[in-house]
């Protein structure tokens, strides 16, 4: 019996899948007014980073805050202190891939691919300008529908005929002369 004689059907499967993805790198300059004058910057750290993500149309909005700690000396470099400033931020991450056919409640997740950190802290007119860089990767997961082809009965001959092209492609890889020891350190 040939494959054309067999009756094929389609089934719809509802499953959760990634319906949208995006990534965004950003830098931001923050101006901090120090408590003292005539100072020297000794270091700058970003700590206490918190964030959340929500979907806004075909983008994900990542919002949150972090604390910038600037260690500096003053009084002719005889004393030091740490200036702390809490910074709030909002990053809109466009979805480079988005399937609007997602159904039901969607899950929006953001993952930090580069923690916020200080790349520069400099004195400008009695104030400290801190440049912070950060990067997020986001995903939107929702219900979607897949359509799969099924058949009433598949015997071994039919499977072989159905997948013949696939097996021919795999034969190309079995003829390769691989030397596995070559890659071991």
VMD Tcl script that builds the backbone (N, CA, C; Angstrom):
set m [mol new atoms 555]
animate dup $m
set s [atomselect $m all]
$s set {name element resname resid chain x y z} {
  {N N UNK 1 A 0.847 -1.167 0.000}
  {CA C UNK 1 A 0.000 0.000 0.000}
  {C C UNK 1 A 0.898 1.238 0.000}
  {N N UNK 2 A 0.660 2.196 -0.870}
  {CA C UNK 2 A 1.498 3.394 -0.943}
  {C C UNK 2 A 1.046 4.435 0.075}
  {N N UNK 3 A 1.888 5.448 0.290}
  {CA C UNK 3 A 1.575 6.475 1.281}
  {C C UNK 3 A 0.377 7.317 0.875}
  {N N UNK 4 A 0.077 7.387 -0.418}
  {CA C UNK 4 A -1.083 8.171 -0.861}
  {C C UNK 4 A -2.377 7.460 -0.534}
  {N N UNK 5 A -2.338 6.118 -0.347}
  {CA C UNK 5 A -3.537 5.364 -0.004}
  {C C UNK 5 A -3.916 5.529 1.465}
  {N N UNK 6 A -2.980 5.873 2.267}
  {CA C UNK 6 A -3.241 6.014 3.698}
  {C C UNK 6 A -3.861 7.380 3.960}
  {N N UNK 7 A -4.809 7.409 4.854}
  {CA C UNK 7 A -5.480 8.674 5.165}
  {C C UNK 7 A -4.693 9.423 6.225}
  {N N UNK 8 A -4.364 10.666 5.932}
  {CA C UNK 8 A -3.626 11.506 6.870}
  {C C UNK 8 A -4.591 12.470 7.540}
  {N N UNK 9 A -4.334 12.776 8.783}
  {CA C UNK 9 A -5.143 13.726 9.537}
  {C C UNK 9 A -4.222 14.718 10.225}
  {N N UNK 10 A -4.814 15.824 10.637}
  {CA C UNK 10 A -4.076 16.814 11.431}
  {C C UNK 10 A -4.669 16.866 12.824}
  {N N UNK 11 A -3.820 17.102 13.804}
  {CA C UNK 11 A -4.254 17.322 15.176}
  {C C UNK 11 A -3.689 18.651 15.625}
  {N N UNK 12 A -4.477 19.338 16.413}
  {CA C UNK 12 A -4.006 20.587 17.001}
  {C C UNK 12 A -3.604 20.307 18.441}
  {N N UNK 13 A -2.426 20.751 18.797}
  {CA C UNK 13 A -1.916 20.581 20.153}
  {C C UNK 13 A -1.740 21.967 20.746}
  {N N UNK 14 A -2.309 22.178 21.919}
  {CA C UNK 14 A -2.136 23.453 22.611}
  {C C UNK 14 A -1.020 23.263 23.620}
  {N N UNK 15 A -0.033 24.165 23.568}
  {CA C UNK 15 A 1.131 24.056 24.453}
  {C C UNK 15 A 1.655 25.436 24.802}
  {N N UNK 16 A 2.491 25.487 25.811}
  {CA C UNK 16 A 3.173 26.744 26.137}
  {C C UNK 16 A 4.449 26.816 25.326}
  {N N UNK 17 A 4.727 28.005 24.814}
  {CA C UNK 17 A 5.931 28.192 24.005}
  {C C UNK 17 A 6.409 29.633 24.143}
  {N N UNK 18 A 7.659 29.853 23.780}
  {CA C UNK 18 A 8.200 31.207 23.757}
  {C C UNK 18 A 7.578 31.921 22.565}
  {N N UNK 19 A 6.838 32.984 22.845}
  {CA C UNK 19 A 6.141 33.738 21.802}
  {C C UNK 19 A 6.837 35.062 21.498}
  {N N UNK 20 A 7.802 35.439 22.304}
  {CA C UNK 20 A 8.518 36.688 22.066}
  {C C UNK 20 A 9.858 36.688 22.765}
  {N N UNK 21 A 10.857 37.341 22.134}
  {CA C UNK 21 A 12.209 37.433 22.698}
  {C C UNK 21 A 12.784 38.795 22.382}
  {N N UNK 22 A 13.641 39.266 23.259}
  {CA C UNK 22 A 14.325 40.525 23.003}
  {C C UNK 22 A 15.526 40.678 23.923}
  {N N UNK 23 A 16.372 41.654 23.593}
  {CA C UNK 23 A 17.582 41.902 24.371}
  {C C UNK 23 A 17.924 43.373 24.223}
  {N N UNK 24 A 18.391 43.990 25.317}
  {CA C UNK 24 A 18.762 45.402 25.230}
  {C C UNK 24 A 19.929 45.714 26.161}
  {N N UNK 25 A 20.897 46.410 25.596}
  {CA C UNK 25 A 22.048 46.936 26.331}
  {C C UNK 25 A 21.825 48.438 26.456}
  {N N UNK 26 A 22.103 49.004 27.621}
  {CA C UNK 26 A 21.948 50.450 27.770}
  {C C UNK 26 A 22.979 51.005 28.740}
  {N N UNK 27 A 23.256 52.275 28.572}
  {CA C UNK 27 A 24.097 53.019 29.507}
  {C C UNK 27 A 23.309 54.237 29.970}
  {N N UNK 28 A 23.596 54.658 31.175}
  {CA C UNK 28 A 22.922 55.832 31.723}
  {C C UNK 28 A 23.912 56.624 32.560}
  {N N UNK 29 A 23.832 57.939 32.445}
  {CA C UNK 29 A 24.686 58.827 33.249}
  {C C UNK 29 A 23.841 59.415 34.376}
  {N N UNK 30 A 24.322 59.285 35.596}
  {CA C UNK 30 A 23.615 59.794 36.776}
  {C C UNK 30 A 24.484 60.859 37.437}
  {N N UNK 31 A 23.889 61.980 37.793}
  {CA C UNK 31 A 24.617 63.061 38.459}
  {C C UNK 31 A 24.317 63.014 39.951}
  {N N UNK 32 A 25.375 62.960 40.746}
  {CA C UNK 32 A 25.256 62.877 42.199}
  {C C UNK 32 A 25.935 64.097 42.797}
  {N N UNK 33 A 25.252 64.739 43.749}
  {CA C UNK 33 A 25.828 65.904 44.436}
  {C C UNK 33 A 26.460 65.421 45.735}
  {N N UNK 34 A 27.788 65.515 45.849}
  {CA C UNK 34 A 28.461 65.017 47.059}
  {C C UNK 34 A 28.241 65.965 48.255}
  {N N UNK 35 A 28.394 65.443 49.446}
  {CA C UNK 35 A 28.225 66.217 50.678}
  {C C UNK 35 A 29.399 67.149 50.953}
  {N N UNK 36 A 30.558 66.870 50.347}
  {CA C UNK 36 A 31.773 67.657 50.594}
  {C C UNK 36 A 32.326 68.188 49.276}
  {N N UNK 37 A 33.202 69.176 49.373}
  {CA C UNK 37 A 33.835 69.749 48.192}
  {C C UNK 37 A 35.324 69.409 48.185}
  {N N UNK 38 A 36.000 69.738 47.094}
  {CA C UNK 38 A 37.431 69.433 46.935}
  {C C UNK 38 A 37.682 67.961 47.238}
  {N N UNK 39 A 37.207 67.121 46.375}
  {CA C UNK 39 A 37.291 65.697 46.653}
  {C C UNK 39 A 38.022 64.952 45.545}
  {N N UNK 40 A 38.387 63.699 45.881}
  {CA C UNK 40 A 38.994 62.776 44.932}
  {C C UNK 40 A 38.179 61.488 44.964}
  {N N UNK 41 A 37.761 61.007 43.803}
  {CA C UNK 41 A 36.977 59.775 43.746}
  {C C UNK 41 A 37.913 58.582 43.918}
  {N N UNK 42 A 37.575 57.707 44.859}
  {CA C UNK 42 A 38.390 56.526 45.144}
  {C C UNK 42 A 37.777 55.243 44.572}
  {N N UNK 43 A 36.466 55.240 44.354}
  {CA C UNK 43 A 35.812 54.048 43.808}
  {C C UNK 43 A 34.320 54.258 43.671}
  {N N UNK 44 A 33.695 53.400 42.882}
  {CA C UNK 44 A 32.250 53.484 42.681}
  {C C UNK 44 A 31.706 52.077 42.442}
  {N N UNK 45 A 30.631 51.724 43.153}
  {CA C UNK 45 A 30.008 50.413 43.035}
  {C C UNK 45 A 28.507 50.557 42.865}
  {N N UNK 46 A 27.915 49.598 42.205}
  {CA C UNK 46 A 26.471 49.537 42.059}
  {C C UNK 46 A 25.993 48.278 42.788}
  {N N UNK 47 A 25.073 48.461 43.753}
  {CA C UNK 47 A 24.585 47.327 44.553}
  {C C UNK 47 A 23.058 47.406 44.673}
  {N N UNK 48 A 22.484 46.395 45.306}
  {CA C UNK 48 A 21.052 46.336 45.614}
  {C C UNK 48 A 20.167 46.540 44.386}
  {N N UNK 49 A 20.457 45.808 43.344}
  {CA C UNK 49 A 19.721 45.893 42.086}
  {C C UNK 49 A 18.453 45.039 42.169}
  {N N UNK 50 A 17.295 45.664 41.946}
  {CA C UNK 50 A 16.020 44.955 41.892}
  {C C UNK 50 A 15.276 45.414 40.641}
  {N N UNK 51 A 14.488 44.504 40.051}
  {CA C UNK 51 A 13.770 44.868 38.829}
  {C C UNK 51 A 12.567 43.960 38.637}
  {N N UNK 52 A 11.655 44.390 37.771}
  {CA C UNK 52 A 10.507 43.579 37.365}
  {C C UNK 52 A 10.260 43.851 35.889}
  {N N UNK 53 A 9.485 42.964 35.250}
  {CA C UNK 53 A 9.231 43.100 33.821}
  {C C UNK 53 A 7.743 42.946 33.537}
  {N N UNK 54 A 7.232 43.778 32.629}
  {CA C UNK 54 A 5.848 43.681 32.167}
  {C C UNK 54 A 5.823 43.896 30.660}
  {N N UNK 55 A 4.881 43.222 30.001}
  {CA C UNK 55 A 4.753 43.377 28.552}
  {C C UNK 55 A 3.905 44.602 28.255}
  {N N UNK 56 A 4.394 45.433 27.329}
  {CA C UNK 56 A 3.679 46.605 26.848}
  {C C UNK 56 A 3.647 46.485 25.323}
  {N N UNK 57 A 2.546 45.988 24.770}
  {CA C UNK 57 A 2.462 45.801 23.319}
  {C C UNK 57 A 3.488 44.802 22.833}
  {N N UNK 58 A 4.316 45.215 21.858}
  {CA C UNK 58 A 5.359 44.337 21.321}
  {C C UNK 58 A 6.719 44.669 21.915}
  {N N UNK 59 A 6.717 45.033 23.196}
  {CA C UNK 59 A 7.954 45.324 23.930}
  {C C UNK 59 A 7.760 44.869 25.379}
  {N N UNK 60 A 8.862 44.770 26.088}
  {CA C UNK 60 A 8.820 44.456 27.515}
  {C C UNK 60 A 9.484 45.611 28.248}
  {N N UNK 61 A 8.814 46.087 29.272}
  {CA C UNK 61 A 9.348 47.190 30.064}
  {C C UNK 61 A 9.980 46.613 31.330}
  {N N UNK 62 A 11.281 46.846 31.483}
  {CA C UNK 62 A 12.023 46.410 32.668}
  {C C UNK 62 A 12.232 47.648 33.525}
  {N N UNK 63 A 11.688 47.623 34.734}
  {CA C UNK 63 A 11.837 48.784 35.621}
  {C C UNK 63 A 12.353 48.318 36.972}
  {N N UNK 64 A 13.040 49.206 37.657}
  {CA C UNK 64 A 13.585 48.857 38.963}
  {C C UNK 64 A 14.459 49.955 39.516}
  {N N UNK 65 A 15.381 49.527 40.365}
  {CA C UNK 65 A 16.293 50.495 40.986}
  {C C UNK 65 A 17.595 49.809 41.378}
  {N N UNK 66 A 18.600 50.616 41.604}
  {CA C UNK 66 A 19.871 50.150 42.153}
  {C C UNK 66 A 20.479 51.291 42.948}
  {N N UNK 67 A 21.440 50.942 43.765}
  {CA C UNK 67 A 22.105 51.936 44.614}
  {C C UNK 67 A 23.523 52.152 44.113}
  {N N UNK 68 A 23.865 53.416 43.903}
  {CA C UNK 68 A 25.220 53.781 43.505}
  {C C UNK 68 A 25.954 54.242 44.764}
  {N N UNK 69 A 27.083 53.612 45.066}
  {CA C UNK 69 A 27.920 53.986 46.207}
  {C C UNK 69 A 29.226 54.556 45.692}
  {N N UNK 70 A 29.496 55.815 46.028}
  {CA C UNK 70 A 30.719 56.478 45.574}
  {C C UNK 70 A 31.597 56.734 46.797}
  {N N UNK 71 A 32.767 56.158 46.765}
  {CA C UNK 71 A 33.740 56.344 47.848}
  {C C UNK 71 A 34.679 57.454 47.401}
  {N N UNK 72 A 34.823 58.476 48.243}
  {CA C UNK 72 A 35.707 59.581 47.869}
  {C C UNK 72 A 36.408 60.141 49.101}
  {N N UNK 73 A 37.519 60.811 48.829}
  {CA C UNK 73 A 38.261 61.482 49.909}
  {C C UNK 73 A 38.025 62.981 49.785}
  {N N UNK 74 A 38.139 63.687 50.910}
  {CA C UNK 74 A 37.955 65.144 50.932}
  {C C UNK 74 A 38.848 65.719 52.036}
  {N N UNK 75 A 38.775 67.035 52.215}
  {CA C UNK 75 A 39.575 67.721 53.235}
  {C C UNK 75 A 41.065 67.431 53.010}
  {N N UNK 76 A 41.523 67.743 51.774}
  {CA C UNK 76 A 42.919 67.514 51.371}
  {C C UNK 76 A 43.330 66.051 51.521}
  {N N UNK 77 A 42.437 65.153 51.159}
  {CA C UNK 77 A 42.677 63.705 51.205}
  {C C UNK 77 A 42.989 63.176 52.598}
  {N N UNK 78 A 42.395 63.798 53.629}
  {CA C UNK 78 A 42.626 63.323 54.996}
  {C C UNK 78 A 41.441 62.540 55.552}
  {N N UNK 79 A 40.294 62.638 54.873}
  {CA C UNK 79 A 39.103 61.920 55.329}
  {C C UNK 79 A 38.408 61.287 54.115}
  {N N UNK 80 A 37.659 60.209 54.390}
  {CA C UNK 80 A 36.898 59.564 53.318}
  {C C UNK 80 A 35.457 59.351 53.764}
  {N N UNK 81 A 34.592 59.189 52.786}
  {CA C UNK 81 A 33.197 58.862 53.049}
  {C C UNK 81 A 32.608 58.181 51.816}
  {N N UNK 82 A 31.440 57.627 52.006}
  {CA C UNK 82 A 30.728 56.991 50.897}
  {C C UNK 82 A 29.411 57.721 50.691}
  {N N UNK 83 A 29.212 58.204 49.489}
  {CA C UNK 83 A 27.959 58.857 49.112}
  {C C UNK 83 A 27.061 57.799 48.481}
  {N N UNK 84 A 25.827 57.652 48.989}
  {CA C UNK 84 A 24.894 56.645 48.479}
  {C C UNK 84 A 23.734 57.343 47.795}
  {N N UNK 85 A 23.370 56.817 46.626}
  {CA C UNK 85 A 22.257 57.390 45.864}
  {C C UNK 85 A 21.469 56.245 45.247}
  {N N UNK 86 A 20.149 56.227 45.482}
  {CA C UNK 86 A 19.285 55.211 44.866}
  {C C UNK 86 A 18.774 55.762 43.544}
  {N N UNK 87 A 18.971 54.981 42.485}
  {CA C UNK 87 A 18.597 55.378 41.122}
  {C C UNK 87 A 17.457 54.488 40.657}
  {N N UNK 88 A 16.400 55.098 40.137}
  {CA C UNK 88 A 15.303 54.336 39.530}
  {C C UNK 88 A 15.484 54.373 38.019}
  {N N UNK 89 A 15.088 53.287 37.342}
  {CA C UNK 89 A 15.264 53.221 35.891}
  {C C UNK 89 A 14.099 52.497 35.237}
  {N N UNK 90 A 13.922 52.746 33.952}
  {CA C UNK 90 A 12.968 52.027 33.104}
  {C C UNK 90 A 13.650 51.797 31.762}
  {N N UNK 91 A 13.758 50.542 31.353}
  {CA C UNK 91 A 14.303 50.184 30.039}
  {C C UNK 91 A 13.197 49.506 29.242}
  {N N UNK 92 A 12.913 50.005 28.051}
  {CA C UNK 92 A 11.955 49.366 27.165}
  {C C UNK 92 A 12.731 48.476 26.204}
  {N N UNK 93 A 12.477 47.176 26.294}
  {CA C UNK 93 A 13.186 46.189 25.482}
  {C C UNK 93 A 12.268 45.782 24.320}
  {N N UNK 94 A 12.618 46.157 23.077}
  {CA C UNK 94 A 11.785 45.738 21.949}
  {C C UNK 94 A 11.939 44.243 21.713}
  {N N UNK 95 A 10.843 43.609 21.301}
  {CA C UNK 95 A 10.883 42.177 21.019}
  {C C UNK 95 A 11.312 41.974 19.572}
  {N N UNK 96 A 12.481 41.371 19.384}
  {CA C UNK 96 A 12.978 41.124 18.029}
  {C C UNK 96 A 12.178 40.007 17.366}
  {N N UNK 97 A 11.571 39.159 18.176}
  {CA C UNK 97 A 10.677 38.120 17.684}
  {C C UNK 97 A 9.418 38.194 18.522}
  {N N UNK 98 A 8.254 38.247 17.881}
  {CA C UNK 98 A 6.997 38.260 18.623}
  {C C UNK 98 A 5.902 37.615 17.792}
  {N N UNK 99 A 5.222 36.630 18.368}
  {CA C UNK 99 A 4.096 35.960 17.733}
  {C C UNK 99 A 2.831 36.430 18.440}
  {N N UNK 100 A 2.035 37.224 17.763}
  {CA C UNK 100 A 0.838 37.802 18.376}
  {C C UNK 100 A -0.284 36.785 18.537}
  {N N UNK 101 A -0.063 35.541 18.108}
  {CA C UNK 101 A -1.089 34.510 18.240}
  {C C UNK 101 A -1.093 33.832 19.606}
  {N N UNK 102 A -0.289 34.300 20.549}
  {CA C UNK 102 A -0.297 33.734 21.907}
  {C C UNK 102 A -1.670 33.935 22.521}
  {N N UNK 103 A -2.094 32.941 23.297}
  {CA C UNK 103 A -3.399 33.020 23.929}
  {C C UNK 103 A -3.246 32.891 25.431}
  {N N UNK 104 A -4.296 33.278 26.135}
  {CA C UNK 104 A -4.326 33.109 27.586}
  {C C UNK 104 A -3.353 34.046 28.280}
  {N N UNK 105 A -3.118 33.737 29.529}
  {CA C UNK 105 A -2.172 34.541 30.315}
  {C C UNK 105 A -0.758 34.286 29.833}
  {N N UNK 106 A 0.004 35.343 29.679}
  {CA C UNK 106 A 1.399 35.198 29.264}
  {C C UNK 106 A 2.306 35.417 30.471}
  {N N UNK 107 A 3.444 34.755 30.439}
  {CA C UNK 107 A 4.480 34.942 31.456}
  {C C UNK 107 A 5.569 35.806 30.838}
  {N N UNK 108 A 5.936 36.865 31.520}
  {CA C UNK 108 A 6.999 37.740 31.037}
  {C C UNK 108 A 8.165 37.604 32.008}
  {N N UNK 109 A 9.324 37.263 31.462}
  {CA C UNK 109 A 10.513 37.131 32.302}
  {C C UNK 109 A 11.634 37.992 31.750}
  {N N UNK 110 A 12.406 38.523 32.657}
  {CA C UNK 110 A 13.603 39.272 32.291}
  {C C UNK 110 A 14.771 38.634 33.029}
  {N N UNK 111 A 15.878 38.542 32.349}
  {CA C UNK 111 A 17.095 37.977 32.935}
  {C C UNK 111 A 18.212 38.988 32.724}
  {N N UNK 112 A 18.979 39.215 33.761}
  {CA C UNK 112 A 20.110 40.139 33.659}
  {C C UNK 112 A 21.238 39.427 32.940}
  {N N UNK 113 A 21.645 39.948 31.792}
  {CA C UNK 113 A 22.785 39.366 31.081}
  {C C UNK 113 A 24.061 40.132 31.404}
  {N N UNK 114 A 23.903 41.346 31.910}
  {CA C UNK 114 A 25.044 42.123 32.414}
  {C C UNK 114 A 24.535 42.970 33.572}
  {N N UNK 115 A 24.995 42.629 34.790}
  {CA C UNK 115 A 24.571 43.382 35.968}
  {C C UNK 115 A 24.941 44.852 35.831}
  {N N UNK 116 A 24.093 45.750 36.363}
  {CA C UNK 116 A 24.462 47.162 36.332}
  {C C UNK 116 A 25.793 47.366 37.060}
  {N N UNK 117 A 26.702 48.065 36.417}
  {CA C UNK 117 A 27.978 48.372 37.055}
  {C C UNK 117 A 28.510 49.701 36.522}
  {N N UNK 118 A 29.349 50.315 37.315}
  {CA C UNK 118 A 29.918 51.614 36.979}
  {C C UNK 118 A 31.061 51.439 35.984}
  {N N UNK 119 A 30.977 52.176 34.862}
  {CA C UNK 119 A 32.077 52.142 33.894}
  {C C UNK 119 A 32.921 53.414 33.994}
  {N N UNK 120 A 32.343 54.468 34.631}
  {CA C UNK 120 A 33.104 55.710 34.794}
  {C C UNK 120 A 32.454 56.562 35.875}
  {N N UNK 121 A 33.286 57.200 36.683}
  {CA C UNK 121 A 32.839 58.179 37.670}
  {C C UNK 121 A 33.817 59.346 37.579}
  {N N UNK 122 A 33.285 60.545 37.277}
  {CA C UNK 122 A 34.181 61.693 37.119}
  {C C UNK 122 A 33.568 62.935 37.746}
  {N N UNK 123 A 34.443 63.852 38.114}
  {CA C UNK 123 A 34.018 65.133 38.690}
  {C C UNK 123 A 33.725 66.115 37.576}
  {N N UNK 124 A 32.568 66.773 37.678}
  {CA C UNK 124 A 32.193 67.782 36.706}
  {C C UNK 124 A 31.505 68.921 37.444}
  {N N UNK 125 A 32.188 70.061 37.566}
  {CA C UNK 125 A 31.584 71.229 38.199}
  {C C UNK 125 A 31.104 71.002 39.613}
  {N N UNK 126 A 31.868 70.318 40.434}
  {CA C UNK 126 A 31.492 70.079 41.824}
  {C C UNK 126 A 30.517 68.920 42.003}
  {N N UNK 127 A 30.124 68.276 40.944}
  {CA C UNK 127 A 29.223 67.119 41.020}
  {C C UNK 127 A 29.944 65.888 40.471}
  {N N UNK 128 A 29.418 64.728 40.811}
  {CA C UNK 128 A 29.991 63.474 40.329}
  {C C UNK 128 A 29.031 62.893 39.285}
  {N N UNK 129 A 29.552 62.613 38.091}
  {CA C UNK 129 A 28.756 61.984 37.037}
  {C C UNK 129 A 29.195 60.524 36.954}
  {N N UNK 130 A 28.225 59.636 37.202}
  {CA C UNK 130 A 28.480 58.196 37.204}
  {C C UNK 130 A 27.809 57.590 35.978}
  {N N UNK 131 A 28.583 56.858 35.155}
  {CA C UNK 131 A 28.025 56.170 33.994}
  {C C UNK 131 A 27.884 54.691 34.343}
  {N N UNK 132 A 26.637 54.194 34.195}
  {CA C UNK 132 A 26.309 52.805 34.534}
  {C C UNK 132 A 25.834 52.100 33.267}
  {N N UNK 133 A 26.323 50.871 33.055}
  {CA C UNK 133 A 25.830 50.073 31.932}
  {C C UNK 133 A 25.137 48.835 32.473}
  {N N UNK 134 A 24.144 48.350 31.693}
  {CA C UNK 134 A 23.366 47.182 32.082}
  {C C UNK 134 A 22.776 46.546 30.825}
  {N N UNK 135 A 22.395 45.254 30.938}
  {CA C UNK 135 A 21.793 44.564 29.796}
  {C C UNK 135 A 20.798 43.527 30.291}
  {N N UNK 136 A 19.666 43.432 29.573}
  {CA C UNK 136 A 18.615 42.480 29.921}
  {C C UNK 136 A 18.218 41.669 28.700}
  {N N UNK 137 A 17.841 40.414 28.968}
  {CA C UNK 137 A 17.265 39.532 27.957}
  {C C UNK 137 A 15.859 39.209 28.452}
  {N N UNK 138 A 14.855 39.309 27.562}
  {CA C UNK 138 A 13.477 39.094 27.984}
  {C C UNK 138 A 12.812 38.018 27.134}
  {N N UNK 139 A 11.807 37.358 27.716}
  {CA C UNK 139 A 11.014 36.364 27.002}
  {C C UNK 139 A 9.554 36.518 27.391}
  {N N UNK 140 A 8.689 36.259 26.409}
  {CA C UNK 140 A 7.251 36.207 26.635}
  {C C UNK 140 A 6.831 34.776 26.321}
  {N N UNK 141 A 6.224 34.092 27.304}
  {CA C UNK 141 A 5.781 32.714 27.138}
  {C C UNK 141 A 4.261 32.689 27.256}
  {N N UNK 142 A 3.613 32.028 26.287}
  {CA C UNK 142 A 2.157 31.938 26.309}
  {C C UNK 142 A 1.692 30.672 25.634}
  {N N UNK 143 A 0.389 30.480 25.651}
  {CA C UNK 143 A -0.181 29.314 24.981}
  {C C UNK 143 A -0.224 29.561 23.488}
  {N N UNK 144 A 0.093 28.522 22.729}
  {CA C UNK 144 A 0.013 28.591 21.283}
  {C C UNK 144 A -0.475 27.242 20.768}
  {N N UNK 145 A -0.852 27.198 19.515}
  {CA C UNK 145 A -1.397 25.979 18.935}
  {C C UNK 145 A -0.443 25.463 17.864}
  {N N UNK 146 A -0.133 24.171 17.925}
  {CA C UNK 146 A 0.681 23.503 16.919}
  {C C UNK 146 A -0.221 22.562 16.132}
  {N N UNK 147 A 0.043 22.420 14.864}
  {CA C UNK 147 A -0.702 21.484 14.030}
  {C C UNK 147 A 0.278 20.393 13.603}
  {N N UNK 148 A -0.076 19.141 13.910}
  {CA C UNK 148 A 0.791 18.027 13.551}
  {C C UNK 148 A 0.026 17.057 12.659}
  {N N UNK 149 A 0.741 16.424 11.752}
  {CA C UNK 149 A 0.136 15.450 10.851}
  {C C UNK 149 A 0.224 14.082 11.509}
  {N N UNK 150 A -0.884 13.368 11.504}
  {CA C UNK 150 A -0.896 12.004 12.051}
  {C C UNK 150 A -1.445 11.081 10.973}
  {N N UNK 151 A -1.243 9.798 11.134}
  {CA C UNK 151 A -1.815 8.834 10.209}
  {C C UNK 151 A -2.511 7.756 11.026}
  {N N UNK 152 A -3.467 7.082 10.395}
  {CA C UNK 152 A -4.232 6.054 11.105}
  {C C UNK 152 A -3.355 4.884 11.529}
  {N N UNK 153 A -2.511 4.435 10.630}
  {CA C UNK 153 A -1.618 3.334 10.972}
  {C C UNK 153 A -0.342 3.497 10.166}
  {N N UNK 154 A 0.743 3.308 10.824}
  {CA C UNK 154 A 2.043 3.431 10.155}
  {C C UNK 154 A 2.767 2.105 10.308}
  {N N UNK 155 A 2.959 1.415 9.221}
  {CA C UNK 155 A 3.780 0.226 9.287}
  {C C UNK 155 A 5.222 0.626 8.979}
  {N N UNK 156 A 6.140 -0.286 9.140}
  {CA C UNK 156 A 7.556 0.029 8.957}
  {C C UNK 156 A 7.877 0.490 7.547}
  {N N UNK 157 A 7.246 -0.098 6.532}
  {CA C UNK 157 A 7.489 0.320 5.153}
  {C C UNK 157 A 7.062 1.769 4.952}
  {N N UNK 158 A 5.928 2.128 5.514}
  {CA C UNK 158 A 5.407 3.477 5.357}
  {C C UNK 158 A 6.330 4.488 6.044}
  {N N UNK 159 A 6.802 4.167 7.233}
  {CA C UNK 159 A 7.714 5.063 7.952}
  {C C UNK 159 A 8.993 5.269 7.152}
  {N N UNK 160 A 9.509 4.182 6.596}
  {CA C UNK 160 A 10.729 4.274 5.802}
  {C C UNK 160 A 10.531 5.177 4.589}
  {N N UNK 161 A 9.381 5.023 3.923}
  {CA C UNK 161 A 9.076 5.848 2.756}
  {C C UNK 161 A 8.887 7.316 3.161}
  {N N UNK 162 A 8.211 7.526 4.273}
  {CA C UNK 162 A 7.921 8.878 4.750}
  {C C UNK 162 A 9.202 9.629 5.114}
  {N N UNK 163 A 10.162 8.943 5.731}
  {CA C UNK 163 A 11.376 9.594 6.220}
  {C C UNK 163 A 12.598 9.309 5.358}
  {N N UNK 164 A 12.436 8.838 4.166}
  {CA C UNK 164 A 13.552 8.441 3.304}
  {C C UNK 164 A 14.526 9.596 3.087}
  {N N UNK 165 A 14.038 10.778 2.806}
  {CA C UNK 165 A 14.914 11.929 2.568}
  {C C UNK 165 A 15.710 12.276 3.820}
  {N N UNK 166 A 15.081 12.175 4.972}
  {CA C UNK 166 A 15.762 12.487 6.224}
  {C C UNK 166 A 16.917 11.531 6.447}
  {N N UNK 167 A 16.690 10.224 6.220}
  {CA C UNK 167 A 17.733 9.243 6.439}
  {C C UNK 167 A 18.870 9.410 5.444}
  {N N UNK 168 A 18.552 9.816 4.210}
  {CA C UNK 168 A 19.602 10.066 3.220}
  {C C UNK 168 A 20.505 11.200 3.689}
  {N N UNK 169 A 19.924 12.233 4.274}
  {CA C UNK 169 A 20.725 13.354 4.775}
  {C C UNK 169 A 21.632 12.910 5.914}
  {N N UNK 170 A 21.139 12.016 6.755}
  {CA C UNK 170 A 21.939 11.543 7.882}
  {C C UNK 170 A 23.115 10.693 7.419}
  {N N UNK 171 A 22.961 10.000 6.290}
  {CA C UNK 171 A 24.049 9.175 5.769}
  {C C UNK 171 A 25.289 10.002 5.469}
  {N N UNK 172 A 25.114 11.276 5.113}
  {CA C UNK 172 A 26.272 12.136 4.849}
  {C C UNK 172 A 27.180 12.226 6.061}
  {N N UNK 173 A 26.573 12.235 7.260}
  {CA C UNK 173 A 27.359 12.397 8.474}
  {C C UNK 173 A 28.013 11.103 8.921}
  {N N UNK 174 A 27.477 9.970 8.550}
  {CA C UNK 174 A 28.071 8.708 8.974}
  {C C UNK 174 A 29.333 8.386 8.197}
  {N N UNK 175 A 29.516 9.009 7.039}
  {CA C UNK 175 A 30.703 8.753 6.229}
  {C C UNK 175 A 31.878 9.662 6.604}
  {N N UNK 176 A 31.684 10.573 7.544}
  {CA C UNK 176 A 32.765 11.478 7.923}
  {C C UNK 176 A 33.843 10.729 8.673}
  {N N UNK 177 A 35.074 11.095 8.416}
  {CA C UNK 177 A 36.209 10.491 9.108}
  {C C UNK 177 A 36.554 11.389 10.300}
  {N N UNK 178 A 35.996 11.083 11.440}
  {CA C UNK 178 A 36.210 11.904 12.633}
  {C C UNK 178 A 37.343 11.322 13.462}
  {N N UNK 179 A 38.127 12.204 14.026}
  {CA C UNK 179 A 39.206 11.801 14.907}
  {C C UNK 179 A 38.915 12.387 16.286}
  {N N UNK 180 A 38.173 11.680 17.146}
  {CA C UNK 180 A 37.767 12.235 18.434}
  {C C UNK 180 A 38.938 12.578 19.351}
  {N N UNK 181 A 40.044 11.852 19.264}
  {CA C UNK 181 A 41.196 12.128 20.124}
  {C C UNK 181 A 41.841 13.457 19.801}
  {N N UNK 182 A 41.583 13.967 18.624}
  {CA C UNK 182 A 42.188 15.219 18.174}
  {C C UNK 182 A 41.706 16.410 18.999}
  {N N UNK 183 A 40.479 16.312 19.568}
  {CA C UNK 183 A 39.890 17.419 20.285}
  {C C UNK 183 A 40.034 17.328 21.795}
  {N N UNK 184 A 40.641 16.295 22.293}
  {CA C UNK 184 A 40.795 16.122 23.731}
  {C C UNK 184 A 42.106 16.763 24.157}
  {N N UNK 185 A 42.007 17.615 25.198}
  {CA C UNK 185 A 43.217 18.279 25.728}
  {C C UNK 185 A 43.929 17.396 26.715}
}
mol reanalyze $m
mol bondsrecalc $m
mol representation Tube
mol addrep $m
